[in-house]
Amino acid sequence: MAQKINEAHEHIAKAEKYLKTSFMKWKPDYDSAASEYAKAAVAFKNAKQLEQAKDAYLLEAEAHTNHRSLFHAAKAFEQAGMMLKDMQRLPEAIQYIEKASVMYVENGTPDTAAMALDRAGKLIEPLDLAKAVHLYQQAAGVFENEERLRQAVELVGKASRLLVRQQKFDEAAVSLQKEKNMYKEIENYPTCFKKTIAQVLVHLHRADYVAADRCVRESYSIPGFSGSEDSVAMEQLLQGYDEQDEDQVSRVCTSPLLKYMDNDYAKLAISLKVPGGGKKKAAAAAAASGDPGAAPPGEEEDEYAGGLC
């Protein structure tokens, strides 16, 4: 280990020498210095000196930047970020990866930028969902600018799910609409149907029946939606919700169609409650009898006639 550390310091000394100017050498040799800093970083990393490795990568990035080698500078910033990740300093790591992504875009390699942002999102997701959403949305935006909708829509989908997980339903509704529009544009219609289900669940959790109904109505313009099991299920769900029919809502929400959606949406289905918390007919009968707790006439012995939830 000591040998590796000494080796790293030798590379640092060589890099500093390349950066010096003299009467005969007017300009620093940034390219050679960057190469030595990179070697020093690897030696420090092999010696488990992560803080010093990170500093060496940052010096490499600076030298590449001065040499206008933006792609290599970005790679060095990413490597510095990885050292910080290994030191469990994720927020700092993400800052360097974001900086790298900007450089990738400036260098004309947006795909690399988007992939870096996607990786950053995965890193920070267990720690900070809101930051992960921001990174996924940034990555999606880069792909979208390059008209690579298939890659963009996957990242928008990640953002949508995390917004639902945070119960940021207003933002999730906007994200899901964007996702659905993209799938429609690339003519992936079956996935549009699934996004309609997700939209309905999100809007009903927002207690916005009108918006949920509108999503279903608009989906009838998508080829294949009319008559599909998705459209039938959503019509039944909306009817049950509107009529405060808890049994009907439960039957739809626990059906395989919804139960086997992405976990975040399946949880929305399971936790969906109708307004008022019970059957409309039962509530109306109880009100008519003047006893809010009374059962409807003729139904005392038929409590589970509608089926078990």
C-alpha positions as CSV (number, residue, x, y, z in Angstrom):
1,M,0.0,0.0,0.0
2,A,2.8,2.4,0.9
3,Q,4.4,1.6,-2.5
4,K,1.2,2.6,-4.3
5,I,1.0,5.9,-2.3
6,N,4.6,6.8,-3.1
7,E,3.8,6.0,-6.8
8,A,0.8,8.3,-6.7
9,H,2.9,11.1,-5.2
10,E,5.5,10.6,-8.0
11,H,2.8,11.0,-10.6
12,I,1.5,14.2,-8.9
13,A,5.0,15.6,-8.9
14,K,5.4,14.8,-12.7
15,A,2.0,16.5,-13.4
16,E,3.0,19.7,-11.5
17,K,6.3,19.7,-13.6
18,Y,4.3,19.5,-16.8
19,L,2.2,22.5,-15.7
20,K,5.2,24.8,-15.0
21,T,6.3,27.3,-17.6
22,S,9.8,28.6,-18.3
23,F,11.7,30.9,-20.7
24,M,11.8,28.0,-23.2
25,K,8.3,26.6,-22.4
26,W,5.6,29.2,-22.7
27,K,2.5,27.1,-22.2
28,P,1.7,24.4,-19.6
29,D,1.4,20.9,-21.0
30,Y,-2.1,20.2,-19.8
31,D,-2.5,16.9,-21.7
32,S,0.5,15.3,-20.1
33,A,-0.4,16.7,-16.7
34,A,-3.9,15.2,-17.0
35,S,-2.4,11.8,-17.8
36,E,-0.2,11.9,-14.7
37,Y,-3.1,13.0,-12.5
38,A,-5.1,10.1,-13.8
39,K,-2.3,7.6,-13.0
40,A,-2.0,9.2,-9.5
41,A,-5.8,8.8,-9.0
42,V,-5.7,5.1,-9.9
43,A,-2.7,4.5,-7.5
44,F,-4.4,6.3,-4.6
45,K,-7.6,4.3,-5.3
46,N,-5.6,1.0,-5.3
47,A,-4.1,2.1,-2.0
48,K,-7.7,2.7,-0.6
49,Q,-6.9,6.4,-0.2
50,L,-10.2,7.6,-1.6
51,E,-10.1,11.2,-0.6
52,Q,-6.7,11.7,-2.3
53,A,-8.0,9.7,-5.3
54,K,-10.9,12.1,-5.6
55,D,-8.6,15.1,-5.4
56,A,-6.4,13.7,-8.1
57,Y,-9.4,13.1,-10.4
58,L,-10.5,16.7,-9.9
59,L,-7.0,17.9,-10.8
60,E,-7.2,15.7,-13.9
61,A,-10.6,17.2,-14.8
62,E,-9.1,20.7,-14.4
63,A,-6.2,19.9,-16.7
64,H,-8.5,18.5,-19.3
65,T,-10.8,21.5,-19.1
66,N,-7.8,23.9,-19.6
67,H,-6.9,21.7,-22.6
68,R,-10.6,22.0,-23.9
69,S,-10.9,18.2,-23.7
70,L,-14.4,18.4,-22.3
71,F,-15.3,14.7,-22.7
72,H,-12.2,13.5,-20.7
73,A,-12.8,16.3,-18.2
74,A,-16.4,15.0,-17.7
75,K,-15.1,11.4,-17.3
76,A,-12.7,12.6,-14.6
77,F,-15.5,14.5,-12.8
78,E,-17.6,11.3,-12.9
79,Q,-14.7,9.3,-11.4
80,A,-14.4,11.9,-8.6
81,G,-18.1,11.4,-8.0
82,M,-17.6,7.6,-7.7
83,M,-14.9,8.1,-5.1
84,L,-17.3,10.2,-3.1
85,K,-20.0,7.5,-3.5
86,D,-17.6,4.9,-2.1
87,M,-17.1,7.2,0.8
88,Q,-20.9,7.3,1.3
89,R,-21.0,11.1,0.4
90,L,-23.7,10.7,-2.1
91,P,-25.0,14.3,-2.3
92,E,-21.5,15.5,-3.2
93,A,-21.1,12.7,-5.6
94,I,-24.2,13.7,-7.5
95,Q,-23.0,17.3,-7.8
96,Y,-19.9,16.1,-9.8
97,I,-21.9,13.7,-11.9
98,E,-24.3,16.6,-12.8
99,K,-21.3,18.7,-13.6
100,A,-20.0,15.9,-15.9
101,S,-23.4,15.7,-17.7
102,V,-23.3,19.4,-18.5
103,M,-19.8,18.9,-20.0
104,Y,-21.0,15.9,-22.0
105,V,-23.8,18.0,-23.6
106,E,-21.3,20.8,-24.4
107,N,-19.0,18.2,-26.0
108,G,-21.8,17.1,-28.2
109,T,-22.3,13.7,-26.6
110,P,-25.8,14.1,-25.0
111,D,-26.4,10.3,-24.8
112,T,-23.5,10.0,-22.4
113,A,-24.9,12.9,-20.4
114,A,-28.3,11.3,-20.1
115,M,-26.9,7.9,-19.0
116,A,-24.8,9.7,-16.4
117,L,-27.9,11.4,-15.0
118,D,-29.7,8.1,-15.0
119,R,-26.9,6.5,-13.0
120,A,-27.0,9.4,-10.6
121,G,-30.7,9.0,-10.1
122,K,-30.3,5.4,-9.2
123,L,-27.5,6.2,-6.7
124,I,-29.5,8.9,-4.9
125,E,-32.9,7.2,-5.0
126,P,-32.5,5.3,-1.7
127,L,-31.6,8.6,0.0
128,D,-33.5,11.4,-1.7
129,L,-36.5,10.6,-3.9
130,A,-37.1,14.2,-4.8
131,K,-33.5,14.6,-6.1
132,A,-33.8,11.3,-8.0
133,V,-37.0,12.6,-9.7
134,H,-35.2,15.7,-10.8
135,L,-32.3,13.7,-12.2
136,Y,-34.6,11.3,-14.1
137,Q,-36.5,14.3,-15.5
138,Q,-33.2,15.9,-16.6
139,A,-32.0,12.7,-18.3
140,A,-35.4,12.4,-20.1
141,G,-35.2,16.0,-21.3
142,V,-31.7,15.3,-22.8
143,F,-33.0,12.3,-24.7
144,E,-36.2,14.1,-25.7
145,N,-34.1,17.0,-27.2
146,E,-32.4,14.3,-29.3
147,E,-35.8,13.0,-30.4
148,R,-35.0,9.6,-28.7
149,L,-38.5,9.2,-27.2
150,R,-38.1,5.5,-26.3
151,Q,-35.2,6.2,-24.0
152,A,-36.9,9.4,-22.7
153,V,-40.2,7.8,-21.8
154,E,-38.5,5.2,-19.7
155,L,-37.0,7.9,-17.5
156,V,-40.3,9.9,-17.4
157,G,-41.8,6.6,-16.1
158,K,-39.3,6.4,-13.3
159,A,-40.1,9.9,-12.3
160,S,-43.8,9.2,-12.4
161,R,-43.5,6.2,-10.1
162,L,-41.3,8.1,-7.6
163,L,-43.7,11.0,-7.5
164,V,-46.5,8.6,-6.7
165,R,-44.4,7.0,-4.0
166,Q,-44.0,10.4,-2.4
167,Q,-47.8,11.0,-2.8
168,K,-47.1,14.1,-4.9
169,F,-50.2,13.3,-6.9
170,D,-50.5,16.6,-8.7
171,E,-47.0,16.3,-10.1
172,A,-47.5,12.6,-10.8
173,A,-50.7,13.4,-12.9
174,V,-48.7,15.8,-15.1
175,S,-45.8,13.3,-15.4
176,L,-48.1,10.5,-16.3
177,Q,-49.8,12.6,-19.0
178,K,-46.4,13.3,-20.5
179,E,-45.5,9.6,-20.4
180,K,-48.8,8.6,-22.0
181,N,-48.4,11.2,-24.8
182,M,-44.9,9.8,-25.6
183,Y,-46.1,6.3,-25.7
184,K,-48.9,7.4,-28.1
185,E,-46.3,9.2,-30.3
186,I,-44.2,6.0,-30.6
187,E,-47.4,4.0,-31.2
188,N,-47.0,1.8,-28.2
189,Y,-50.8,1.7,-27.6
190,P,-51.1,-1.1,-25.0
191,T,-48.8,0.8,-22.7
192,C,-51.0,3.9,-23.2
193,F,-53.9,1.8,-21.7
194,K,-51.8,1.0,-18.6
195,K,-50.9,4.7,-18.2
196,T,-54.6,5.5,-18.4
197,I,-55.2,3.1,-15.4
198,A,-52.4,4.8,-13.5
199,Q,-53.9,8.2,-14.3
200,V,-57.3,7.2,-13.1
201,L,-55.9,5.9,-9.8
202,V,-53.8,9.1,-9.3
203,H,-56.7,11.4,-10.0
204,L,-59.1,9.5,-7.7
205,H,-56.5,9.7,-4.9
206,R,-56.6,13.4,-5.6
207,A,-60.4,13.1,-5.2
208,D,-60.8,14.5,-8.8
209,Y,-63.4,12.3,-10.4
210,V,-63.8,14.7,-13.3
211,A,-60.1,14.5,-14.3
212,A,-60.1,10.7,-14.0
213,D,-63.2,10.4,-16.2
214,R,-61.7,12.8,-18.7
215,C,-58.6,10.6,-19.0
216,V,-60.7,7.6,-19.8
217,R,-62.9,9.5,-22.4
218,E,-59.7,10.8,-24.1
219,S,-58.3,7.3,-24.3
220,Y,-61.1,6.1,-26.6
221,S,-59.2,7.9,-29.3
222,I,-56.3,5.5,-28.9
223,P,-56.5,2.5,-31.3
224,G,-57.7,-0.6,-29.4
225,F,-58.7,1.0,-26.2
226,S,-62.5,0.7,-26.8
227,G,-63.6,-2.8,-25.7
228,S,-60.3,-3.6,-24.1
229,E,-60.2,-5.1,-20.6
230,D,-58.5,-1.9,-19.5
231,S,-61.4,0.3,-20.7
232,V,-64.0,-2.1,-19.2
233,A,-62.2,-2.1,-15.8
234,M,-61.9,1.7,-15.8
235,E,-65.6,2.2,-16.6
236,Q,-66.5,-0.2,-13.8
237,L,-64.1,1.6,-11.4
238,L,-65.4,5.0,-12.2
239,Q,-69.0,3.8,-11.9
240,G,-68.4,2.2,-8.5
241,Y,-66.5,5.3,-7.3
242,D,-69.3,7.6,-8.5
243,E,-72.0,5.5,-6.9
244,Q,-70.0,5.0,-3.7
245,D,-70.1,1.2,-4.3
246,E,-67.3,0.0,-2.2
247,D,-67.7,-3.6,-3.3
248,Q,-67.4,-2.8,-7.0
249,V,-64.4,-0.5,-6.5
250,S,-62.7,-3.3,-4.4
251,R,-63.4,-5.9,-7.1
252,V,-61.7,-3.8,-9.8
253,C,-58.8,-2.7,-7.6
254,T,-58.0,-6.3,-6.5
255,S,-58.3,-7.8,-10.0
256,P,-55.2,-9.1,-11.6
257,L,-55.2,-6.3,-14.1
258,L,-54.4,-3.8,-11.3
259,K,-52.8,-6.1,-8.8
260,Y,-49.9,-6.9,-11.1
261,M,-49.2,-3.3,-12.2
262,D,-45.9,-1.6,-11.1
263,N,-45.8,-1.8,-7.3
264,D,-46.4,1.9,-6.7
265,Y,-49.6,1.8,-8.8
266,A,-50.8,-1.5,-7.3
267,K,-50.5,0.1,-3.8
268,L,-52.7,3.0,-5.0
269,A,-55.3,0.5,-6.2
270,I,-55.4,-1.4,-2.9
271,S,-55.6,1.8,-0.8
272,L,-58.3,3.5,-2.9
273,K,-61.4,4.4,-0.8
274,V,-64.8,5.5,-2.1
275,P,-66.1,8.9,-0.9
276,G,-68.3,8.5,2.2
277,G,-66.8,5.1,2.9
278,G,-69.7,2.8,2.1
279,K,-72.4,1.7,-0.2
280,K,-74.6,4.5,-1.4
281,K,-77.8,2.4,-1.2
282,A,-77.1,1.4,2.4
283,A,-76.4,5.0,3.4
284,A,-79.6,6.2,1.7
285,A,-81.7,3.6,3.4
286,A,-80.1,4.4,6.8
287,A,-80.9,8.1,6.3
288,A,-84.5,7.3,5.3
289,S,-85.0,5.3,8.5
290,G,-83.6,8.1,10.6
291,D,-80.9,5.8,12.1
292,P,-77.5,6.4,10.6
293,G,-76.3,2.9,11.9
294,A,-79.4,1.0,10.6
295,A,-79.2,-1.6,7.9
296,P,-81.4,-1.3,4.8
297,P,-84.8,-3.0,5.0
298,G,-84.8,-6.6,4.0
299,E,-81.0,-6.9,4.0
300,E,-80.3,-7.9,7.6
301,E,-79.6,-11.6,6.7
302,D,-77.8,-10.8,3.4
303,E,-74.8,-8.8,4.6
304,Y,-72.3,-10.3,2.0
305,A,-74.7,-10.7,-1.0
306,G,-72.4,-8.5,-3.1
307,G,-69.5,-10.8,-2.5
308,L,-66.5,-10.7,-0.2
309,C,-63.9,-7.9,-0.8
